Amino acid sequence: MPTRSDPESTHIGEFDSKSFLKQLTERPGVYRMYDEGGSVLYVGKARNLKKRVGSYFRKTGLAPKTEALVGKIASIEVTITGSETEALLLEQNLIKSLRPPYNILLRDDKSYPYIYLSSHSDYPSLTFRRGRTKKGGGTWFGPFPSSGAVKESLNVLQKIFRIRNCSESFFRNRTRPCLQYQINRCTAPCVEYITPEEYQQDIRHATMFLEGKNPAILHDLMNAMEAASKNLEFEKAAAYRDQINHLRHVQEQQSVDGEGGDADVIAIAQDAGIVCIVVIIVRGGRVLGTKDYFPRYSIEQTEGELLSAFLGQYYFGGNTRREIPRDILVPVEVEGQELLAQALSESANRETRIRGNVRGERRRWLELAMTNARQTLLTHLASKETVYRRLLALRDLLELSETPSRMECFDISHSHGENTVASCVVFDENGPLKSDYRLYNIEGVTAGDDYAAMRQVLSRRYKRMVAGEGKRPDLVFIDGGKGQLNIAREVFDELEISDIPLIGVAKGVTRRAGMEQLIDAMTGDVFRVPADSPALHLIQHIRDESHRFAITGHRARRDKKRRQSTLEGIEGVGPKKRRDLIRYFGGIQELRKAGVDEMTKVQGISKSLAETIYAALHDE
């Protein structure tokens, strides 16, 4: 039976905010704060989760109510969203369903702002409405992220299309144009200064824009912005830039508040011997929340086998069965998928599908679940209790006299021998100590000679330590087999370092995770550790982090010469696409704030290229 991550399992004593924030993402999302009993205290949204959650734990400047809230926090869960808009909508859904005691505004759907196009046959109006009703017909657009954004956007739309925003009674009783006509914000349909056909054309264009179907308006504004900039009319150019941002904000897709559909979206992530499964619950097209699980598993199990076992226990295990939706979305093919879908259909008395190859909105839900699974796993790996338990297991495994408080691991990365980089990552009792990570550019060795590269990096690192300039580790890992480890031992012998254990981490014959071989440099013994050992999980985490950091450093060095700007270093983004992106978003800062789907609205930017751009701009 899968076990939901216990809120108390992520801390020892009081909530360890430092360890939690270390691995927290800077992407937009929703956070939920829990007390020791697992009851939700507060739900909030954030444009930047790391900054927003971190603000609760500053030493000064907190309001008394906030201090009381922070004092009760035992754990925090986060759900990553595609944009701040999605975070807002999910926040309101969770507040409505959970009713946390520290949330003041418990708003429901009626509080969302909409744009309303009236049902007048010849001259309909375009107005702001708070809440959606069925009275009067007409067309509704939204909900939108904020009332300020909607009102400002309506102002822009009225400047462009000059559509009236007055009430029906005011419209019927006019005998001459009002002030809106005088300031060029209306075409005065009340006195028939415009024909119904011409007015309907403006309405059609405005409707198409609000539905995101007509990019011509944006292109006109972008051209005007460029022209103003070339004429040194910078204030006018800035005004056009703001208009573009507002117009894009209005048409932003609402992936958390979609058109409909019930689904459970399930994603899986594995690392360092731990598997995390995240379930996102979608009902009526709306994301209602997430749950995460950390089931025990055998190292031989594939992701398809793991999901098959999980689904059976999730829906049929326990005393009460869960609600079975029409669709269950999964990232990989599930073992026995057809049989499991048949059993779920019989239990629900209607067809239930297990689907992996999905498009559109459902694909976005699946990608969101996968992102949350990876983030949740990182947070779990960084928790103080997890690291402490693994350190004790490592001490016992290697028969160390004391629990190691500083561990270093080295790895080599290059492309066919070129641009060789060595990494040194550091772990302490709190997990990764990224402030002490170091990259070494390897020079003067034969291309592809990993042994010479290892000798150079270890000599450079530990000569400084012997001279008293660097911190002394309690344990050193070498990512590699006996060859690399022998080099490390020779360096230590040359520097007369005899009191620091040296351990080689080789991938073994099958080169599969969990089948690693450990080599003791002092004795030459080669031994394996059980795949479920917390000590092996820690070693895997350190080794994988050193490998990741080495590859990151190598790529940075390889691309340094050809990367002249943030966008120029991205493969597939040429001069024209760079220009189109900057024109569309009005600058690199606005581009950084955009989500993947927003980038695809730029001509020539595919979904895969948008994902590449997003990852490059956020160093993922």
C-alpha positions, 0 to 999 in steps of 0.5 A: 500500500503506498504511503502518503508522505507524512508532514512530520517526516520532513523535519526534526523538531521545528520546521527546517526552513533552511533545508526546505528552501534550499531545494525549492523552485523559483517557478510560480505555484501554490504552497500549503502550510500544515501543522503537526497534526497534518491540518492545513493552516494556510494556502497561498500563491506565488509568482516565485515560490522560493522568494514568497515562502522564504519571506515567512522565515525572515528574522524581522518585519513579520506581522504578529499574525504571521509570526503565529502562523510560522510558529505552528508550521510543521511542513509545507507542500507546493504545487508548481503551475505553468503561470501565475494565473494558474496559481491564482485559480488553483489557490482559490480552488484549494481555499474553497475546499480546505478552508484554512484558518489563516486565510481571510478571503475565502472567495468562490468562483463568483469573485473572478473577474470576467469580460462580458459582451452584451447580447444587443443585436446591432451595437453590443457593449464590452464591459467588466463583470465580477462573476458570471451569470446566465441572465441576459445571454451574451458572451463571457470571456474569462475568468482572468487573473485580476480585476486590475488586469481586466480593467486595464485591458478593456481600456486598451481594447476600447482604444483599439476597437472603440467599442462602447462600454456604457449601460443599455439605459444610457445607450438608449437615451443618448441624443448626442455623443458622450465624452468617450467619443470626444476622446476617441474611445467610442464610435458613437453607435448611440447616435448611429455615427457608425453602421451596424456592419462596421461596428460588428466588424470591430466586435468580431475582431475584439472577440477573435483577439480575446479568444486568442485567434488573431495575432494581427493586433499584436503585430501592429502594436509591435511595429508601432513600438519599434517605430517609436523606438527608432524615432527616439520616442521612448515614452510612447514605445514604453506605452506600446510595450505595456499595451502588448503585455496587458493584451497578452495577459488577457488572452493567457490560457487557463490551464487550471480552469479548462473547458471540462473533463475529469482526470487523475494525472499521475507522474513518477520520478526516481533518484538516489533509490527513492521513487516519488509518485504525484497525483493531480486531481482534475474535476470539471476541467479544474485542478483541485489539488495534488497528493504525493506518495513515496512507495517502497519498491524493488530496484528491478521494477520498471516505471510501468511496473511501479505504476501498475502496482500503485494504481491497483492499490490506489483505487482498490486498496484500503477500506474505502475506494477512491472516486474513479475518473473517466481518464487516468493520465500516465507518463509511460505505458502501464504494465497490464494496462488494458486489464487494469482499465477494464477493472476500473471501468467495471468498478465505476460502472462506466468506461475509464481509460488509462492514457499516456499519449495525450495532447492539448490541455491534458498534455499540459496537466501531465507535464505539470504532474511530472514537474511536481514529481521531480520537485517533490522528490528533490525536497524529500531528498534534501529533508534533514531527517532523510539525510541524517538517516543516510549518514548513519547508514553510511557510517555503519557501512564503511565502519567509520569512527564518526559520522562524516560531516563533509564529503566530496565527490569528483567527476570528469566531463568532456566532448570527445576529449575537448573542453574537459571539466572536472567537478567537485561537489560537497555534501554535509549533514544538511545535504548538498552544500552548493556554496562549496561546489567547484569546477576545474578547467582541465588544461595541458592533458591529452584529449580524452585522458580521464586519468590525467584529468583526475590527477590534475583536479585532485592535485589542485584541490588537495595541495591547497588543503595541505597548505592550509587553504581549503577545508578538510573532508571526512570522506572522498568519493571518486566517480569511476572504477579502479583506474580512477581510484588508483590515481586518487590514491597515488595523489594522496600518497604523494601529498602524504594524506592518509587519514581521509577514506577514499571510495570509488563508485563504479557502475558495475557490469550492468551499469544500472542504478542500484547495481553500483560497486564500491571500491575501498582504495585502502584495501582494494576490496570491491563490494556491493550494497543492497539496493534498498540501503539508505547508505547506497541512496546517499552515495547515488545522490552524491555521485549523480550530483557530481555528474550533473554538475560536471556536465553543466560546467562542461556545457557552459565552457563549450558554449561560452565562446558562441554565447553572446547574449541570453538567447544566442546560446540557445540552439534553434534560436536564430537572429529572426526568432530572437528578434520576434521573441523580443518584439513580442514580449517587449524585452528579455525580462518579460520573456523570462516571466512567460510560460512555454505555451505563451512562447509558442504564440510567437511565429516559428516557436514550436512547443519543443523549442519553447521548452528549450528556451524556457529551460535555458532562461531558467538554468534547468 
